[in-house]
Amino acid sequence: MLRIGLTGGIGSGKSTVSRLLAERGAVVVDADAIAREVVEPGTPGLAAVVATFGDGVLGSDGALDRPALGAIVFSDPEARGRLNAIVHPLVRERAGELAAAVPEDGVVVHDIPLLVESGQARAEGAERAHDLVLVVETDLDTRLERLVQRGMTEDDARARIAVQATDEERRAVADVVLDNSGTPEELAGQVDRFWAEYVAPRLR
């Protein structure tokens, strides 16, 4: 099994690369989707979040009120650390279960927005969690434009980018960097080259 760690900052187009890799035959394990799954109503994850942050993070339907929780943790690194200590281990456990179901001759892409921030990027000399680390990178102006188009204010977009890893920190763990500052066709071409040069030879 070939294990690819995929990451990139908010607005970089990482989700597009994830989709392109899936179209080429990879099984994508989406950390964001799992992070939502592990705090669904009735889960131990949601119970732990409520025990830590109070009933105010619950909506009237008993589900997690993400904006309310975000208001608590976004600007408070200590609170964000407490949330991550609850959610990240649950996400890793579930991701491991999903990856274990991939055939030995398959390709699994771990789509992890916070690969660097959560400490899952490989350390020097440590056993590699992924065979390849793929980073999607886009210039700041393009990222801001995309996030504003999604409905964020520019100030909110800049604030979210500021609390994530820098491009330099991501490059430090990358085996391959894709530049998504161009057209969709150019990005697809880069994914094709990545697959041909790095993935296909390992599947033979």
N, C-alpha and C positions, 0 to 999 in steps of 0.2 A: 504494500500500500504506500502510495506517495502522499505525504502530508504537507499541505501548503498553508502557511499562515498568511492571511490577507488583511492588510490594515491600511488606514489612510485617515486624514483629518476630516472633520465634518465639512461637507460641501466639496469634497475632492472627487467624488464619482466612484467611490469604492463599491457601492451597490451595483452600479452598472458593470463594473469588472466582474463582480460576483456572478451576475446574470450571464455574462459572456462566457465565463468559465463553465457554468452549468450547461450552457448550450453545447459546449465541446465535450461534455461527458462527465464532468466532475460532480461529486456529491457535495453540496454546500451545507455546512453546519453554521447557522446564523446565530451569533452570540446575542444580538439584539432581540431576535425572536424568542430565544430561550430565556433571556432576562425577563421578558414579559410573562412567559409561561410559568416561571418558578415563583411568581408573586400573584398568581391568579387566586380568586376567592377559594378558601378552603385549604390552601397550601401552607405547609410549615414556614415557607419563605414570607408569605404575607403576614402570618402571625408574628414572626420575628420583627418585621418592619414596624408593625403596629405597636408591639411591645417596646420598641426603641424610640419611636417618634410620636406615639400617641394616636388616639382615634381620629384626630383632625386630618390624617392622611387617607381616610376612607371616604368614599362617596356615599350618597344615600342608598346606592344599590349594593353596598358592601365590598365593592371593588376598589382597588387602589386609585386614589385621586392623584394622578401623576403631576399635574400642575402644582397642587398643594405640597407634595413631597419635594418637587423641584425647587419651590420657593424656599424651602428649608435648607436643602443641601447644596444648591448651586453656588452660593456665595460664601459657604462655610466649609472650608476644607476638612475640619474635624468631623462635622456631621456627614460629609460626603464619604469620609473614610469609614465611618460606622456603617453606612449603607453598603459600601463596597464589601466590607467584611461579612455582611450577611449574604449578599447576592452573588458575588464572584465565585465562592466555593460551590454554590448550587449550580451555577451556570457551567462551571468546569466539569462537574460530575455528570450533568445531563449531556453536555457536548461529548464527553468520553463515551457515554452509552450509544449515542447516535453514530459516532465515528467507528465504534466497534462493530457495527452492523454492515459497514462497507466491505465489499469483497477484498481479499488480499491483493488482487490485481487492479484495484480501483484507485481513484484519485479523490481525496477528501480535502475540501477547502474550508479551513476554519476562518470564517469571516468575523474578525474581532476588532471593532473600532478602537478599543483601548488596549491593544496588544502591548504597547510599550508602557502605558500608564499603570496597567494592572500587574506588571512584573512578569508577564507570560513570554515576553521576548527572551530569547536565549541570552544567558550571561556568558562572558568569556570563559571558556574551559568547561562550561556546564554541558550536561547532556542535552542535545537539541530536542525541543518539543516539536519542532517542525523540520521537515527535510529542506524546505525552501521558505523564505520569508519574502512576500511580494508586497511592495508599498505603492500605493497610488498617490500621486502628488499633483497639485494644481496651484497655480499662482494665486496669491491672496485676493487680488481684485476679482478674479473669476469666482472664487469661492464665496466671497461676499455677495456678488451679484446673484449667484444661485440661491443662497440662503434668504436673501431679501425677496426673491421671487417665490420662495416657499411661504412667505408670510412673516418672517422675522424682521425686526428693525435692524438697521446696520449696527447700532450699539450692541444689541443682543447678540448678533452674529459675531462681532469682534470679541465680545466677552466669552462666548463659548469656544471660539478658536484659542483664546488666550489661556484657557485652563487645560487644553490638550497638549500633548507632546509637540515639540517643534519639528519642522522638516528635518533638521540636522539629527535630532534624536531618532527619528524613524529611519533615516538613511543609515545610521550606525548599525542597525540590526538587519538591514535589507540585503537580500541576495540580488534582487532585481527591483528597479524603480520604474514605474510606468508614468509618463507625463500626460496628464489629462487636461492640458490647457488648450488643446486643439479641437478638431471636429470629432464627432462620434465615429466617423470612418477611420480616422487616424488612430483613435484608441483601439478600435477593433483590430486594426492591423498590428498594433503592438501586442495585443493579447494573442493573436495568431502566431507571431514570432516567438513570444514567450512559450507558448504551447509546443511549438515545433522544436525549439532549442533546448528547453529545460524539462518539459514533461514527457513528450513522446519518446525520447531516448531511454528514459527510465522505465518505460512500460514494455519495452521489447524483451 
